[in-house]
Amino acid sequence: MTNLIELTYDAWVEQYKPVTDEDGNVRPFETYGADYETVQSVDPACVWTRCDSSGFDYISNGLHWVDRFLYYVTEVPFEAGVEVEIDLTPACVELDEHKYDERDECETCGRYNEGE
């Protein structure tokens, strides 16, 4: 049986310590090329996948293929048998309450008004 743990982005950063770039920002890794080779070379328990599924954006522990967008590598490994999910979906998407600017683009999530 798998245990599901839901974390905020900030709690994930604090607990698992994702690798950062030279400016101190969490460093994403592409799903191809040298970045992907780096991801494959680290402990699999330190690999996380950013996914976008039907407009819902989240980070999940492990190396995933379906709906993958980016990968992250952390200093602290996740525990076996535990599924961790970090919801990155903006509230405007979940509540379907977008605030559109003069270009008809949501000020929070960047989606365009398609006659909703």
C-alpha beads as a LAMMPS data file, in Angstrom:
LAMMPS data file: protein, C-alpha beads

116 atoms
115 bonds

1 atom types
1 bond types

-500.0 500.0 xlo xhi
-500.0 500.0 ylo yhi
-500.0 500.0 zlo zhi

Masses

1 110.0

Atoms # bond

1 1 1 0.000 0.000 0.000
2 1 1 1.362 3.392 -1.013
3 1 1 1.090 6.376 1.311
4 1 1 0.269 9.716 -0.348
5 1 1 1.822 12.865 1.072
6 1 1 0.726 16.227 -0.296
7 1 1 3.137 19.113 0.244
8 1 1 3.252 22.768 -0.645
9 1 1 6.067 23.830 -2.930
10 1 1 7.838 25.622 -0.058
11 1 1 7.570 22.577 2.217
12 1 1 8.994 20.381 -0.570
13 1 1 11.949 22.743 -1.038
14 1 1 12.620 22.807 2.697
15 1 1 12.267 19.051 3.223
16 1 1 13.885 17.571 0.088
17 1 1 16.320 20.362 -0.874
18 1 1 16.187 20.455 -4.674
19 1 1 19.416 21.262 -6.509
20 1 1 19.745 24.981 -7.244
21 1 1 21.473 26.990 -9.939
22 1 1 24.218 29.582 -9.385
23 1 1 21.551 32.184 -8.472
24 1 1 19.983 29.977 -5.801
25 1 1 16.865 29.127 -7.837
26 1 1 15.542 25.560 -8.002
27 1 1 17.168 24.077 -11.096
28 1 1 14.920 22.280 -13.556
29 1 1 16.340 19.575 -15.827
30 1 1 15.091 19.065 -19.366
31 1 1 13.663 15.716 -20.491
32 1 1 16.347 15.233 -23.156
33 1 1 20.048 15.646 -23.853
34 1 1 22.700 16.298 -21.214
35 1 1 20.082 17.253 -18.598
36 1 1 18.333 13.913 -19.015
37 1 1 21.662 12.078 -18.795
38 1 1 22.295 13.868 -15.497
39 1 1 18.869 12.848 -14.194
40 1 1 19.542 9.216 -15.139
41 1 1 22.911 9.261 -13.358
42 1 1 21.652 10.190 -9.874
43 1 1 19.967 8.117 -7.180
44 1 1 16.426 7.395 -8.508
45 1 1 15.048 8.296 -5.057
46 1 1 16.267 11.866 -5.659
47 1 1 14.467 12.333 -9.005
48 1 1 11.185 14.236 -9.280
49 1 1 8.978 14.959 -12.305
50 1 1 7.012 18.120 -13.028
51 1 1 3.850 17.175 -14.883
52 1 1 1.066 19.059 -16.614
53 1 1 -2.114 17.038 -16.959
54 1 1 -5.193 18.729 -18.414
55 1 1 -4.100 22.095 -17.037
56 1 1 -3.149 20.832 -13.588
57 1 1 0.507 21.380 -12.819
58 1 1 2.255 19.280 -10.154
59 1 1 5.542 17.717 -9.066
60 1 1 5.621 14.015 -8.219
61 1 1 8.426 11.875 -6.870
62 1 1 10.099 9.523 -9.316
63 1 1 10.928 9.556 -13.003
64 1 1 7.700 9.710 -15.006
65 1 1 7.121 9.684 -18.747
66 1 1 3.427 10.520 -19.085
67 1 1 2.571 14.236 -18.938
68 1 1 6.186 15.060 -17.997
69 1 1 7.342 18.629 -18.403
70 1 1 10.634 18.843 -16.472
71 1 1 12.678 16.927 -13.924
72 1 1 14.188 17.999 -10.616
73 1 1 16.946 16.424 -8.542
74 1 1 16.970 16.698 -4.752
75 1 1 19.688 16.278 -2.146
76 1 1 17.340 14.363 0.160
77 1 1 15.830 11.128 -1.245
78 1 1 12.167 10.302 -0.883
79 1 1 11.165 7.255 1.145
80 1 1 10.292 4.006 -0.687
81 1 1 6.578 3.241 -0.690
82 1 1 5.615 6.894 -0.295
83 1 1 4.049 8.957 -3.072
84 1 1 4.678 12.682 -2.716
85 1 1 2.729 15.265 -4.700
86 1 1 3.240 19.014 -4.850
87 1 1 0.288 20.823 -6.441
88 1 1 1.430 23.808 -8.509
89 1 1 -1.948 24.550 -10.077
90 1 1 -2.887 28.215 -9.591
91 1 1 -6.054 28.862 -7.598
92 1 1 -7.645 30.601 -10.600
93 1 1 -7.541 27.317 -12.526
94 1 1 -8.959 25.239 -9.687
95 1 1 -11.720 27.753 -8.975
96 1 1 -12.226 28.653 -12.652
97 1 1 -12.028 32.313 -11.679
98 1 1 -9.571 33.996 -14.030
99 1 1 -8.814 37.711 -13.980
100 1 1 -8.115 38.697 -17.581
101 1 1 -6.064 41.704 -18.628
102 1 1 -6.469 43.867 -21.745
103 1 1 -4.896 41.110 -23.891
104 1 1 -7.464 38.593 -22.579
105 1 1 -4.703 36.744 -20.680
106 1 1 -5.172 35.652 -17.058
107 1 1 -2.914 37.718 -14.805
108 1 1 -2.191 34.703 -12.582
109 1 1 -1.812 31.644 -14.800
110 1 1 -1.261 33.197 -18.236
111 1 1 -4.125 31.377 -19.955
112 1 1 -6.081 33.180 -22.620
113 1 1 -9.813 33.772 -22.460
114 1 1 -11.316 31.340 -24.933
115 1 1 -14.891 32.461 -24.450
116 1 1 -15.268 30.850 -21.046

Bonds

1 1 1 2
2 1 2 3
3 1 3 4
4 1 4 5
5 1 5 6
6 1 6 7
7 1 7 8
8 1 8 9
9 1 9 10
10 1 10 11
11 1 11 12
12 1 12 13
13 1 13 14
14 1 14 15
15 1 15 16
16 1 16 17
17 1 17 18
18 1 18 19
19 1 19 20
20 1 20 21
21 1 21 22
22 1 22 23
23 1 23 24
24 1 24 25
25 1 25 26
26 1 26 27
27 1 27 28
28 1 28 29
29 1 29 30
30 1 30 31
31 1 31 32
32 1 32 33
33 1 33 34
34 1 34 35
35 1 35 36
36 1 36 37
37 1 37 38
38 1 38 39
39 1 39 40
40 1 40 41
41 1 41 42
42 1 42 43
43 1 43 44
44 1 44 45
45 1 45 46
46 1 46 47
47 1 47 48
48 1 48 49
49 1 49 50
50 1 50 51
51 1 51 52
52 1 52 53
53 1 53 54
54 1 54 55
55 1 55 56
56 1 56 57
57 1 57 58
58 1 58 59
59 1 59 60
60 1 60 61
61 1 61 62
62 1 62 63
63 1 63 64
64 1 64 65
65 1 65 66
66 1 66 67
67 1 67 68
68 1 68 69
69 1 69 70
70 1 70 71
71 1 71 72
72 1 72 73
73 1 73 74
74 1 74 75
75 1 75 76
76 1 76 77
77 1 77 78
78 1 78 79
79 1 79 80
80 1 80 81
81 1 81 82
82 1 82 83
83 1 83 84
84 1 84 85
85 1 85 86
86 1 86 87
87 1 87 88
88 1 88 89
89 1 89 90
90 1 90 91
91 1 91 92
92 1 92 93
93 1 93 94
94 1 94 95
95 1 95 96
96 1 96 97
97 1 97 98
98 1 98 99
99 1 99 100
100 1 100 101
101 1 101 102
102 1 102 103
103 1 103 104
104 1 104 105
105 1 105 106
106 1 106 107
107 1 107 108
108 1 108 109
109 1 109 110
110 1 110 111
111 1 111 112
112 1 112 113
113 1 113 114
114 1 114 115
115 1 115 116
